[in-house]
Amino acid sequence: MTAPIPRDIPDLPALPGMPALLPSSVPASAVVAPVRRPLVAVYRLVVALTAAAGVTIDLLLGSPVRVLSHFAIQSNILLALVFLFSARRAWTARRPLPSLVTGATLLYIAITGLVYHLLLADAASPFSLIGGTTEPAGRQAIANQILHTVIPIAAVLDWLLLTAPGRLHLRQASTWLVYPMAYLAFSLVRGELILPGTNGRYLYPFLDVDHHGYKSVLANALLLGLSFYALALLLVALDHVRPNPTRHRGKTGFRLQPPVG
C-alpha cells in the first residue's frame, strides 16, 4: 500500500547556474494569423487609380509645374501612393502602414475637400472661385470633382469602414501639421519669385498677398492652421470611439507566424 501524497509540498530550491528565462522577442502581431483582404485591396487600388486619373487630367490641361504646386494635387498624389501600398499589404496579408502615414494622408485629403467646398466653391465665401474667370468647366470640372469630392469621400469611407480603430494618436496631430506649414512657406516664397501681376502668382485666394497683404494672409493662415489642428484632434477622437469594422468572428486560438521583415 502506497503512502498518501502530502498536501503541502515544499518548493524546490533553485538550481545553481540555471539561467533565467528571457522575455520573448516575438511581437504580438507574429502570433496572429494574417488575413488577406482582397476586397479591401481592390477598393484601395481603384481609389488610387481614380486619384491618379484626376491628377493626370489636370496635368494635361495645365502647366505641370503650376498644377503640381497645388495642395490638392499633392495631397491626391500622396493618397494614391499610400492607397497603392495599402492595397498591396491587404492583398498579401501584411501589417498595415504606420498610422502616422495613414492619419496624415486622411487629414490632408480631408483638408482638400473641406477647403474646396467651404471656401473655394461656396458662393457666399469671400474666397469663392464661383462665377469668376477661373471657374472650371468641361474636363477641368470633372477633375476638380474627382480630386476635391470623390477622393476625399472615398478616403473617409475607407477609414470608417475598412480600417481598424484606435490606431491614431494625439501626439501625431502636431506632426501632421508640419506639411501644411511647409506648404504655406512654399506658397509665399513661390509668389515672391513670380513677377507681380502674373496670373496665378498665388494659387489660393486666401494666400493672395497682392490683394490682402501679408498681415491678412498670415491671419488667414493662422485661422486655417488652428482649424486643421482641430480637425486632426477630431479625427483622433473619432478614431478611438468608432466601432471596429474589421472585427471577424471565427475560431479562437493562434499559431506562430514568422515575423514580417
N, C-alpha and C positions, 0 to 999 in steps of 0.2 A: 504493500500500500504506500502510495507516494505521500510525501509531506505536503500540507497546504501551502499555497503560494502566499507569501506575506503581502499585506495590502500596501504598506509603505516601503518602497524600495529606495534606498538612498541613492542620490545622484553619484554617478561615477566621476572620479576626478579626471580633469583634462589631461590628455596625454602630452607629455613634453615634446616640443618640437613640431606639434601639429599646426600647420598654417591656418589662419582664419580665412573664412570664406570671403572672397572679394565681391563687391556689388557687380551685378551683371551689366555689361556694356551694350546689351541688345536693346535698342529703342522700343518703346511700346508699340509703335506702328509696325514693327517687324513681326509681331505675333498675331497680327490681324490679317486675315486673308484678303488680298487685294481684290477689288471688284471692278470689272470692266463696265463702262457705262457708254455703250455705243451710241445711244440716242442723244446723250449729252454731248458727246464728241461731234456728232453730225450737226447738232444745233449750233454749237460754237463755231464750227467750221463755216457754216452758212452765214453766221453773223460776221465773221472775219472777212469772208469774201464780199459780202454786201458793203461793209465799210471800205474795203479796198476799191470796190467799184465806184462808190461815191467820190473818193479821193481822186481816182483816175479821171472821172468826168471833169472834175474841177481843174485838174492839171491840163487836160486837153483844151479846155475853154479859156484858160487864162495864162498869165505868165507863171511858170513853175516856181520861180523864186518868190514872187508875191504870194502865190497860193500856199506854198509851204510855210510861209510866215504866220499864217493864221493859227490861233489857238485851237479852233475847231478841227482843222486839218491835222495838226499834231496830235491832238487827243484821239482822233479816229485812227491814225496810224498806230499809235501805242495800243489802242484797244484791239486792232486787227492782229498785231503781233502777239499780244497776251492771250487772246482767244485762240489763236492758232496753236500756241504751245499748250494751252489748257486742253484743247481738243485732243492733241496727241497723248497727253497724260491720261485723259479719261478713256481713250481707246486702248491704251496699253496697261491700264490698271496701275499707274504710278501715282505717287503722292501729289497733291495739288501744288500749284505755285505758291510761294510765300504770300501771306496776307498783306504784307507791306506793299507788294507789287499789285495784287488784285484790288486791294482797297483804294490805292491811288488811282488806278485805271477807272474804277467805278466813280470816284469823286470827280475826276476830270471830265468824264463824258457826261456826268450829271450837270456839271457846271456849263458845259457846252450847250446842252438842251435848255437849261433854265435861263441862261443869259440871252439866248436867241429868242425864246418865246416871251420872256418877261420884259426885255429891254429893246431888242432889235426888231422884232416882228410885231410888237404891240403898238398900235397907232397912238395910244394915249401916252406912251413913254416919251420923255424928252430926247431920247437917243434912238428913236424909231427910224428904221430904214424904209418903212412902208410909204409909198407914194413918191419917193424920190427917184432920181436917175439911177441909183444903184439897186433898185428893186429887181430881184432876179426874175427871169422868165424862161420858159422852154426847158431845155436840158439843165440849165443852171438851177431852176426852181426844183427840178427832180433831185438833183444832187444835194441841194440845201435841205430838202425834207429827209433824205436818207441820212445825212450827216448830223442833223440837228434834232430829228424826231424819231426816225425808225431805230437808229443805232442806240441812242440813249434809252429808249423804252426796252429794247431787246436786252441791253446790259442789266437794267434793273430787274427784269423778269428772270434773267439767269441767276442773279444774286438771290432773289426771293424764292425761286422755285427749284433751283438746281445746285445751290451751294449750301454747305453745312454752316449753321450759325455759330456765333461765338468766336470767330477767328480774327475779327478786327479788334484792335486795342487802342485805348485812349492815348497812349504815348506815341502812336503813329500819326495822329491827326496833325500835329505841328510839323512833322517831317513831310507830310504830303503837301504842305503849303510852300515848300522850297521852290517847286517848279513854277507855280503861278507868280511868285515874287521874281523869279529869274525872267519869266516872260514879260513882266511889267518893265524890268530894266531893259530887256532886249527891244521892246516896242518903242520905248522913249529914245534909246540910242539910235535905233533904226530911223526914227523920224528926224533926228538931228543930222543924220548923214545924207538925207534926201533934201533936195532944194525946196525952199518954201514955195507953196503954190502948186506943187506937183500933185496930181490926182493920186489918191491912195497913200499919201505920205504917212498918215496914221490909219491903222486898219480898223479901229473901232471908234465910234463917235465919242464915247466917254473917256477915251485916251487922246483926243484930238487937242493938242496944245495950242494950235493955231486959233481955234475957236473958243477954247475955255481958259487957256493959260495954265501954267504949271500948278498954281495954287489949287484951282478947281480939279484938275486932273489928279493930283495927289490925294485930294479929299475923296474923289470918286474911287480911287484905288484903295484907300483905307476902308471905305464902306464895303467895297466888294471883298476885300481881304477878310474883314470880320464876318461877312456873310458866308464866305467859303469855309471859314473855320467853324462857324456854327453848323453848316451843312455837314462837315466832316464829323463833328461831335454827334449830330443826329444819326448819321449812318452807323457810327459805332454803337450808340444806344439801341437803335433798332436791331442791330445785328445780334445783340445779347438778349433780346426779348421775343424775337420772332420764332415761330415753330421750326422744327428741323424737317425739311422736306426730303432729306436723303436717308432718313432712318428706315432700315429694312427689317422686317420681322421674319426671322427664319430660324434655323437650327443654331443652338448655342454651342460654345466650345471654340477652340482656337487651334491653330497649327503654326509651327515656326516657319517663317519665310526668310530667305536670305535678305540681308539689308540692301536697300536700293542704293547704288553708287551714285 
